[in-house]
């Protein structure tokens, strides 16, 4: 007799077979900003401190608004675009949801 508890899914990150229910729970994750607010794709965020951008020789000032963020595989980073900087990745500890 086969039930839902008997289903296993191969986890490529760990290289192990894990129960399907466990994988679904792991897929639901929350990315939070510096204030603890939950972030999602398409949100707008504000910088909470001045940040020097490596490779662009530019500083983004505190209060700068970044629109249409995208979540990455890393819960501590978000992918975004700024008018003058393409392919910008910010750490969630330096942003606050608008």
Residue frames as qw, qx, qy, qz and C-alpha x, y, z in Angstrom:
[[0.000, 0.891, 0.455, 0.000, 0.00, 0.00, 0.00],
 [0.448, 0.152, 0.027, 0.880, 1.46, 3.35, -1.06],
 [0.129, -0.871, -0.438, 0.180, 0.43, 6.59, 0.65],
 [0.224, 0.931, -0.036, 0.287, 1.44, 10.20, 0.41],
 [0.515, -0.785, 0.343, 0.018, 3.89, 9.65, 3.26],
 [0.849, -0.085, 0.429, 0.297, 5.80, 7.15, 1.12],
 [0.569, 0.776, 0.105, 0.251, 6.64, 9.66, -1.65],
 [0.588, -0.539, 0.142, 0.586, 10.25, 10.77, -1.81],
 [0.440, 0.895, 0.018, 0.070, 11.88, 13.57, -3.82],
 [0.783, 0.038, -0.043, 0.620, 15.55, 13.85, -4.74],
 [0.165, -0.964, -0.029, 0.208, 17.05, 17.03, -3.23],
 [0.723, 0.553, -0.077, 0.408, 19.79, 18.21, -5.59],
 [0.080, -0.867, 0.297, -0.392, 21.21, 20.60, -2.99],
 [0.567, -0.562, 0.561, -0.219, 22.01, 17.86, -0.48],
 [0.384, 0.361, -0.819, -0.227, 22.15, 14.86, -2.83],
 [0.154, 0.024, 0.918, -0.366, 19.67, 12.91, -0.69],
 [0.324, -0.405, -0.709, -0.478, 16.19, 11.46, -1.11],
 [0.076, 0.022, 0.540, -0.838, 13.84, 13.29, 1.25],
 [0.170, 0.529, 0.813, -0.172, 10.11, 12.92, 2.06],
 [0.158, 0.536, 0.473, 0.681, 7.94, 14.99, -0.27],
 [0.334, -0.861, -0.376, -0.080, 6.16, 16.72, 2.63],
 [0.584, -0.576, 0.015, 0.572, 9.50, 17.85, 4.05],
 [0.415, 0.108, 0.391, 0.815, 10.53, 19.31, 0.68],
 [0.041, -0.742, -0.482, -0.464, 7.27, 21.28, 0.39],
 [0.470, -0.833, -0.218, 0.195, 7.84, 22.77, 3.84],
 [0.570, -0.357, 0.200, 0.712, 11.41, 23.72, 2.87],
 [0.317, 0.419, 0.483, 0.700, 10.18, 25.38, -0.34],
 [0.197, -0.886, -0.323, -0.268, 8.05, 27.83, 1.66],
 [0.587, -0.165, -0.241, 0.755, 10.52, 30.42, 2.90],
 [0.059, -0.961, -0.268, 0.026, 10.32, 33.95, 4.12],
 [0.544, 0.254, -0.057, 0.798, 12.81, 36.63, 3.16],
 [0.294, -0.864, -0.365, 0.184, 12.82, 39.49, 5.66],
 [0.311, 0.774, -0.097, 0.542, 14.20, 43.03, 5.55],
 [0.308, 0.290, -0.548, 0.721, 16.15, 44.79, 8.31],
 [0.401, -0.259, 0.289, -0.830, 12.92, 45.56, 10.20],
 [0.301, 0.025, 0.923, -0.238, 11.60, 42.01, 9.98],
 [0.630, 0.443, 0.122, -0.626, 8.99, 42.68, 7.27],
 [0.713, 0.128, 0.664, 0.186, 8.42, 39.86, 4.76],
 [0.149, 0.562, -0.406, -0.705, 9.69, 40.69, 1.25],
 [0.722, 0.331, 0.607, 0.018, 8.30, 39.28, -1.99],
 [0.436, 0.152, 0.517, 0.721, 9.02, 39.66, -5.71],
 [0.091, 0.669, 0.460, 0.576, 8.03, 43.08, -7.05],
 [0.407, -0.809, -0.324, 0.273, 8.23, 44.94, -3.72],
 [0.284, 0.793, -0.150, 0.518, 9.88, 48.34, -3.38],
 [0.732, -0.463, -0.278, 0.415, 12.54, 48.86, -0.71],
 [0.029, 0.961, -0.139, 0.237, 14.44, 51.80, 0.75],
 [0.665, 0.253, -0.483, 0.511, 18.13, 51.75, 1.70],
 [0.567, -0.792, -0.226, 0.019, 18.72, 52.27, 5.43],
 [0.495, -0.689, 0.242, 0.470, 22.38, 53.32, 5.06],
 [0.363, 0.788, -0.386, -0.315, 24.83, 54.59, 2.44],
 [0.894, -0.051, 0.423, 0.138, 26.30, 51.73, 0.39],
 [0.043, 0.654, -0.576, -0.488, 29.43, 51.79, -1.77],
 [0.907, 0.335, 0.149, -0.208, 28.80, 49.73, -4.90],
 [0.554, -0.399, 0.610, 0.402, 31.75, 47.54, -5.86],
 [0.491, 0.189, 0.679, 0.513, 32.76, 47.81, -9.50],
 [0.192, 0.810, 0.479, 0.280, 30.54, 50.83, -10.19],
 [0.388, 0.046, -0.170, 0.905, 32.64, 53.39, -8.30],
 [0.299, -0.490, -0.246, -0.781, 29.41, 54.85, -6.94],
 [0.023, -0.082, -0.781, 0.619, 27.64, 55.23, -3.59],
 [0.328, -0.546, -0.626, -0.451, 23.90, 54.66, -3.14],
 [0.079, -0.334, 0.384, -0.857, 22.64, 57.06, -0.48],
 [0.039, 0.276, 0.848, -0.451, 20.42, 56.26, 2.49],
 [0.379, 0.511, 0.348, -0.689, 16.76, 56.70, 1.53],
 [0.242, 0.309, -0.653, -0.647, 17.25, 55.62, -2.10],
 [0.775, 0.165, 0.383, -0.475, 14.17, 53.75, -3.33],
 [0.002, 0.248, -0.896, -0.368, 14.72, 50.49, -5.22],
 [0.719, 0.186, 0.130, -0.657, 11.66, 49.25, -7.11],
 [0.902, 0.266, -0.199, -0.277, 10.68, 45.79, -8.37],
 [0.231, -0.567, 0.786, -0.080, 13.03, 43.58, -6.38],
 [0.858, 0.111, -0.439, -0.242, 13.44, 39.88, -7.12],
 [0.730, -0.535, 0.405, -0.128, 14.20, 37.24, -4.51],
 [0.422, 0.552, -0.716, -0.069, 17.23, 35.01, -5.03],
 [0.817, -0.100, -0.568, 0.019, 18.11, 31.51, -3.83],
 [0.422, 0.011, -0.546, 0.724, 19.97, 33.14, -0.95],
 [0.279, -0.776, -0.566, 0.004, 17.57, 34.45, 1.73],
 [0.411, -0.642, -0.106, 0.638, 20.04, 37.21, 2.64],
 [0.184, -0.246, 0.402, 0.863, 20.19, 38.77, -0.84],
 [0.500, 0.681, 0.459, -0.275, 17.78, 40.41, -3.29],
 [0.452, 0.131, 0.507, 0.722, 18.32, 41.09, -6.99],
 [0.155, 0.851, 0.374, -0.336, 17.32, 44.54, -8.23],
 [0.511, 0.430, 0.265, 0.695, 18.01, 47.28, -10.75],
 [0.164, -0.735, -0.177, 0.634, 18.82, 50.92, -10.21],
 [0.464, 0.865, 0.085, -0.174, 18.73, 53.62, -12.90],
 [0.199, 0.847, -0.489, -0.057, 22.52, 53.78, -13.09],
 [0.183, -0.427, 0.883, -0.072, 23.47, 50.24, -12.00],
 [0.822, 0.100, -0.354, -0.435, 22.37, 47.06, -13.75],
 [0.799, 0.031, -0.589, 0.117, 22.56, 43.66, -12.03],
 [0.118, -0.552, 0.483, -0.669, 22.60, 45.05, -8.52],
 [0.694, -0.303, -0.652, 0.032, 22.45, 42.58, -5.61],
 [0.196, -0.613, 0.324, -0.693, 21.69, 43.95, -2.15],
 [0.286, -0.076, -0.881, 0.369, 21.78, 42.30, 1.23],
 [0.365, -0.655, -0.572, -0.332, 18.43, 42.31, 3.00],
 [0.524, -0.520, -0.407, 0.538, 20.00, 43.69, 6.19],
 [0.238, -0.205, 0.071, 0.947, 20.46, 47.07, 4.43],
 [0.203, -0.258, -0.494, -0.805, 16.90, 47.56, 3.11],
 [0.239, 0.269, 0.678, -0.641, 13.47, 48.29, 4.53],
 [0.165, 0.474, 0.798, 0.333, 10.19, 47.55, 2.78],
 [0.103, -0.072, -0.054, -0.991, 8.21, 50.60, 1.64]]
